[in-house]
């Protein structure tokens, strides 16, 4: 029996073990555990990889979003437009800062922010827009950025799931996700395409003044030690995680290609099954498949998951309860929203294992059993 994981971090580590172990040992030898040279080097190397002027590492992806919103100087009650079909962290920080989340629906094919929904949601109180590059696919940024510019609204790309991916503009120019908007944020949670061995995150921007503000907020609001110019927080990427990320950054393109190869295999295996819709790949997006998320029909999803579990094949639901339906959103009017595409996706999506270490035999086992279970349940 295969030992199938949603993400197999152990096998990935084993492939790069000598590099990782040496990087960690170097930090232990230097004892530069906080703010050491690896943190700066990682920020510089990631900035070069992305083609962005500034990368500001921090403690995690949620902090990155919070610090980004704080740096914009928003006031309680200001509206922030985002999607409900995402992980709660995107919305949680909006609520934490007593801003007003405004939920818009997503596109049924890409699962990312619907432009027309954003257009209708803009009011004089709209002070930020947060598109989410979901499951590894970029939101359609070109028209969104044009709309935001028209209304002078800053945009924060939530790039926690799509680092390594890219976006192609109508003029043929291709840029990395996380480099297009006012700023972007990401997470280095271990299961991410670029993940560390603990928590970690970062913010990206091409704006010099904004970058300085982000750095200050992440460091207790200080630029010079013990002189605190603004309210900040304590959010640091530690040196061991930075050292690990420096190694894994060298392999990021390889990891993204491996994930795309798994997605290609699945796509081919499921293409003739009428009850499965494989992930759509938008022509403007280089999809890097943080998740491989299908839409299914004519099937009881709970029974499907049980059948797969009986075969020792894990599956996941990202996300079974959209943000606007979560209890914590009641005070922000979450129950008042009608988001039909989000509601539809909540009921029909399911994600299969995807990572960088699969063998063809393992993929065949997953795909064969998934097809058989779908066909059996759809009868």
Secondary structure by P-SEA (a helix, b strand, c coil): ccccccccaaaaaaaaaaaaaaaaaaaaaaccccccaaaaaaaaaaaaaacccbbbbcccaaaaaaaaaaaacccccbbbbbbcccccccaaaaaaacbbbbbbbbbcccccccaaaaaaaccccccbbbbbbccccccccaaaaaaaaaabbbbbbcccccccccccccccccccccccccbbbbbccccccccccccccccccccaaaaaaaaaaaccccccccccccbbbbbbbcaaaaaaaaaaaaaaaaaaaaaaaaaaaaaaacccccccccbbbbcccccccccbbbbbcccaaaaaaaaaaaacbbbbbccccccccccccccccccccccaaaaaaacccccccccccccaaaaaaaaaaaaaaaaaaac
